[in-house]
């Protein structure tokens, strides 16, 4: 019985094909996008409601455990999604192999630092 070949004959001869690492990143990006959809809607509705209020009203709003947890989840999903997207951009458009790994590490570190700062701000506002 003949097996199906998912590579072209030329790719098979060259030995190139799937690196078998893209599916996990693809799923992570889709999962973070699905998490961001309702969280972004919640954030927009909340921000519109807070437009006419002052800073004290915002501090009261963020001190609510539900709002603090939802904001933290949105921050985590947002920076994860951003890191994955930027990694794909680096993989696709940076052709110098010597620069690719340091740039990808810098992007991931930057996303983690920004997410940590945002989470600290949420925690600081909710403890107040």
JOSUL-V407709 format. One record per residue. N is the residue number from 0. RES is the residue in three letters. OMEGA is omega in whole degrees, -180 to 180 (NA if undefined). NEAR is the number of other C-alpha atoms within 8 Angstrom. Layout:
BEGIN
n:N res:RES omega:OMEGA near:NEAR
n:N res:RES omega:OMEGA near:NEAR
END
This chain:
BEGIN
n:0 res:UNK omega:-177 near:2
n:1 res:UNK omega:179 near:3
n:2 res:UNK omega:178 near:4
n:3 res:UNK omega:177 near:4
n:4 res:UNK omega:180 near:5
n:5 res:UNK omega:177 near:4
n:6 res:UNK omega:174 near:8
n:7 res:UNK omega:178 near:7
n:8 res:UNK omega:180 near:6
n:9 res:UNK omega:179 near:7
n:10 res:UNK omega:178 near:10
n:11 res:UNK omega:180 near:10
n:12 res:UNK omega:179 near:7
n:13 res:UNK omega:-179 near:6
n:14 res:UNK omega:179 near:6
n:15 res:UNK omega:-180 near:7
n:16 res:UNK omega:-178 near:7
n:17 res:UNK omega:176 near:5
n:18 res:UNK omega:177 near:5
n:19 res:UNK omega:178 near:5
n:20 res:UNK omega:-175 near:7
n:21 res:UNK omega:-176 near:7
n:22 res:UNK omega:179 near:7
n:23 res:UNK omega:178 near:7
n:24 res:UNK omega:178 near:9
n:25 res:UNK omega:180 near:8
n:26 res:UNK omega:179 near:8
n:27 res:UNK omega:180 near:10
n:28 res:UNK omega:178 near:12
n:29 res:UNK omega:179 near:8
n:30 res:UNK omega:179 near:8
n:31 res:UNK omega:177 near:12
n:32 res:UNK omega:178 near:10
n:33 res:UNK omega:177 near:8
n:34 res:UNK omega:-178 near:10
n:35 res:UNK omega:-176 near:11
n:36 res:UNK omega:180 near:8
n:37 res:UNK omega:179 near:8
n:38 res:UNK omega:178 near:12
n:39 res:UNK omega:176 near:9
n:40 res:UNK omega:177 near:8
n:41 res:UNK omega:-178 near:8
n:42 res:UNK omega:-180 near:9
n:43 res:UNK omega:179 near:8
n:44 res:UNK omega:180 near:8
n:45 res:UNK omega:-180 near:8
n:46 res:UNK omega:178 near:8
n:47 res:UNK omega:178 near:7
n:48 res:UNK omega:-177 near:7
n:49 res:UNK omega:-176 near:10
n:50 res:UNK omega:-176 near:6
n:51 res:UNK omega:-178 near:5
n:52 res:UNK omega:180 near:8
n:53 res:UNK omega:-177 near:7
n:54 res:UNK omega:179 near:6
n:55 res:UNK omega:179 near:7
n:56 res:UNK omega:177 near:9
n:57 res:UNK omega:180 near:10
n:58 res:UNK omega:175 near:11
n:59 res:UNK omega:-180 near:8
n:60 res:UNK omega:-177 near:8
n:61 res:UNK omega:178 near:12
n:62 res:UNK omega:177 near:12
n:63 res:UNK omega:-178 near:9
n:64 res:UNK omega:-180 near:8
n:65 res:UNK omega:-180 near:6
n:66 res:UNK omega:180 near:10
n:67 res:UNK omega:180 near:13
n:68 res:UNK omega:179 near:8
n:69 res:UNK omega:178 near:9
n:70 res:UNK omega:178 near:11
n:71 res:UNK omega:177 near:10
n:72 res:UNK omega:179 near:9
n:73 res:UNK omega:179 near:12
n:74 res:UNK omega:-180 near:11
n:75 res:UNK omega:-180 near:9
n:76 res:UNK omega:-178 near:12
n:77 res:UNK omega:-178 near:10
n:78 res:UNK omega:174 near:12
n:79 res:UNK omega:-180 near:11
n:80 res:UNK omega:179 near:12
n:81 res:UNK omega:179 near:9
n:82 res:UNK omega:178 near:11
n:83 res:UNK omega:179 near:11
n:84 res:UNK omega:178 near:9
n:85 res:UNK omega:177 near:9
n:86 res:UNK omega:177 near:11
n:87 res:UNK omega:178 near:8
n:88 res:UNK omega:179 near:9
n:89 res:UNK omega:180 near:11
n:90 res:UNK omega:-175 near:9
n:91 res:UNK omega:-169 near:7
n:92 res:UNK omega:177 near:6
n:93 res:UNK omega:-172 near:10
n:94 res:UNK omega:178 near:7
n:95 res:UNK omega:-176 near:6
n:96 res:UNK omega:-180 near:7
n:97 res:UNK omega:-178 near:6
n:98 res:UNK omega:-172 near:8
n:99 res:UNK omega:-178 near:12
n:100 res:UNK omega:178 near:8
n:101 res:UNK omega:179 near:8
n:102 res:UNK omega:178 near:9
n:103 res:UNK omega:177 near:10
n:104 res:UNK omega:178 near:8
n:105 res:UNK omega:179 near:8
n:106 res:UNK omega:-179 near:11
n:107 res:UNK omega:178 near:10
n:108 res:UNK omega:178 near:8
n:109 res:UNK omega:178 near:8
n:110 res:UNK omega:180 near:12
n:111 res:UNK omega:178 near:9
n:112 res:UNK omega:180 near:8
n:113 res:UNK omega:178 near:9
n:114 res:UNK omega:179 near:11
n:115 res:UNK omega:178 near:8
n:116 res:UNK omega:180 near:8
n:117 res:UNK omega:179 near:9
n:118 res:UNK omega:177 near:10
n:119 res:UNK omega:178 near:8
n:120 res:UNK omega:178 near:8
n:121 res:UNK omega:180 near:12
n:122 res:UNK omega:180 near:9
n:123 res:UNK omega:179 near:8
n:124 res:UNK omega:-177 near:10
n:125 res:UNK omega:180 near:12
n:126 res:UNK omega:-176 near:6
n:127 res:UNK omega:NA near:6
END
